[in-house]
Amino acid sequence: MQEMRHLDHMKLPLDLPEDVRTVQLSLLKELGLRTDDWPRSAREIAKAVMALSDFYAKHPEKSSPWSERWAQVAYVAYYMPLNFWRLCGVLARGQQINFFEGFEHYIDFGSGLGSLGMAFDQGGLRFRSGQCVERSHEAISFHRKLSGSSRTPIDWSSSVSITQMRPNTLAILSYSFTELTELPPWVHKCEGLLIVEPSTRDDARRLQKLRASLLKVGWYVWGPCTHGGPCPLLELSERDWCHDRFEWTQPEWLKSIETHMPIKNGTLPCSWLMLRKTSPSQKNVGKARMTGDLQEFKGFAKQLTCLDATREFVAWQKRDFKNGYPDIRRGDLVQIKEGLIIRGNEIRAAHAEDVSLA
Ligand SMILES: C[S@@+](CC[C@H](N)C(=O)[O-])C[C@H]1O[C@@H](n2cnc3c(N)ncnc32)[C@H](O)[C@@H]1O
């Protein structure tokens, strides 16, 4: 397992894998873009991305409009890469808690252009087989070309046969649960489940509700939660929603697309959930996940953390940290020392080692 502190210390990749970038450019050419004139292409891609973004905003429940050329351009040029980077971050979180150990097969439901497989390769995660379930022929055709050098042998289908499930299978839904009214029934035959969703309040709270219902039917949560109790952000607040955020360095070609759009992905947010049929190992127990950003006030700072079913913050007094508060970020896994003073909903940390990166 890779030793990790903050994810950004581990560094998300600086660019798409070289072979993927080459195929991406040739696909964009086939879609009629002048890839040798990137400033011009970037403007056209930005328009396509805005059209797709408007589509999702107006029809959050609808499936991706793959038959539209503008949707294809937006996905190939922009969303496929963004989801690749996002998934690299999520997979690194999973590797930190040994989530992927023991899986031999995966099913990627709503696989789109295969960002997940690319991220698995990037993270050095190999499986005996990967089944990509996708209903769009256009998406499958692009994905076939993009996955030419996939390290895991993959195949495509339009559905999953519940009678032909293999042991040690991990089900993944990346940005596809948002297009479904409920979880497909075959998921319950899998050993593990990873869901990645947009970081919106509605999507994230829906995922937190799903978590509660899955725990009731025998699943164990591995992450981001470090406990299997009720979710404090869902149960004790109407406004909170659990989401992560990854820091990254955008490649210039992607940055130039965003110069033409109001959307700027300076960081990559998403919400995610990892569950297995077995409980997490003992060494993950007692850790907490930082679920908020540092909030600084006069004389003190606090940060939302999740250790159990209580909604609480870690709080640091300025006088104890004259040289700056500890550098702990949203999504970090931390070890909170036992026996710290608790005042209301604040766990008071007076020394750097009271709350340390796990
Ligand atoms: C927003 S895309 C996400 C693609 C990819 N997983 C990613 O992370 O980039 C959602 C995908 O799910 C597919 N999808 C939605 N409902 C589906 C269903 N019932 N069966 C198969 N594919 C489905 C859509 O065609 C679309 O390609």
The ligand as an SDF file (V2000), in Angstrom:
LIG
                    3D

 27 29  0  0  0  0  0  0  0  0999 V2000
  -22.4150   10.5860  -16.3090 C   0  0  0  0  0  0  0  0  0  0  0  0
  -21.9210    9.1500  -17.1610 S   0  0  0  0  0  0  0  0  0  0  0  0
  -20.5580    8.5710  -16.1790 C   0  0  0  0  0  0  0  0  0  0  0  0
  -19.5900    7.7930  -16.9860 C   0  0  0  0  0  0  0  0  0  0  0  0
  -18.4030    7.2150  -16.2230 C   0  0  0  0  0  0  0  0  0  0  0  0
  -18.8070    6.2590  -15.2380 N   0  0  0  0  0  0  0  0  0  0  0  0
  -17.5560    8.3050  -15.6030 C   0  0  0  0  0  0  0  0  0  0  0  0
  -17.3610    8.2960  -14.3830 O   0  0  0  0  0  0  0  0  0  0  0  0
  -17.0630    9.1600  -16.3360 O   0  0  0  0  0  0  0  0  0  0  0  0
  -23.1870    8.0010  -16.7440 C   0  0  0  0  0  0  0  0  0  0  0  0
  -23.2120    6.8070  -17.6870 C   0  0  0  0  0  0  0  0  0  0  0  0
  -24.1420    5.8370  -17.2150 O   0  0  0  0  0  0  0  0  0  0  0  0
  -24.7800    5.2570  -18.3390 C   0  0  0  0  0  0  0  0  0  0  0  0
  -26.0310    4.6630  -17.8700 N   0  0  0  0  0  0  0  0  0  0  0  0
  -27.0540    5.2830  -17.2230 C   0  0  0  0  0  0  0  0  0  0  0  0
  -28.0230    4.4100  -16.9490 N   0  0  0  0  0  0  0  0  0  0  0  0
  -27.6230    3.2100  -17.4220 C   0  0  0  0  0  0  0  0  0  0  0  0
  -28.2160    1.9120  -17.4450 C   0  0  0  0  0  0  0  0  0  0  0  0
  -29.4170    1.6970  -16.9100 N   0  0  0  0  0  0  0  0  0  0  0  0
  -27.5320    0.9080  -18.0140 N   0  0  0  0  0  0  0  0  0  0  0  0
  -26.2900    1.1210  -18.5400 C   0  0  0  0  0  0  0  0  0  0  0  0
  -25.6920    2.3330  -18.5730 N   0  0  0  0  0  0  0  0  0  0  0  0
  -26.3480    3.3610  -18.0090 C   0  0  0  0  0  0  0  0  0  0  0  0
  -24.9600    6.4340  -19.2860 C   0  0  0  0  0  0  0  0  0  0  0  0
  -25.1530    6.0270  -20.6380 O   0  0  0  0  0  0  0  0  0  0  0  0
  -23.6500    7.1790  -19.0900 C   0  0  0  0  0  0  0  0  0  0  0  0
  -22.6700    6.7770  -20.0020 O   0  0  0  0  0  0  0  0  0  0  0  0
  1  2  1  0
  2  3  1  0
  2 10  1  0
  3  4  1  0
  4  5  1  0
  5  6  1  0
  5  7  1  0
  7  8  2  0
  7  9  1  0
 10 11  1  0
 11 12  1  0
 11 26  1  0
 12 13  1  0
 13 14  1  0
 13 24  1  0
 14 15  1  0
 14 23  1  0
 15 16  2  0
 16 17  1  0
 17 18  1  0
 17 23  2  0
 18 19  1  0
 18 20  2  0
 20 21  1  0
 21 22  2  0
 22 23  1  0
 24 25  1  0
 24 26  1  0
 26 27  1  0
M  CHG  2   2   1   9  -1
M  END
$$$$
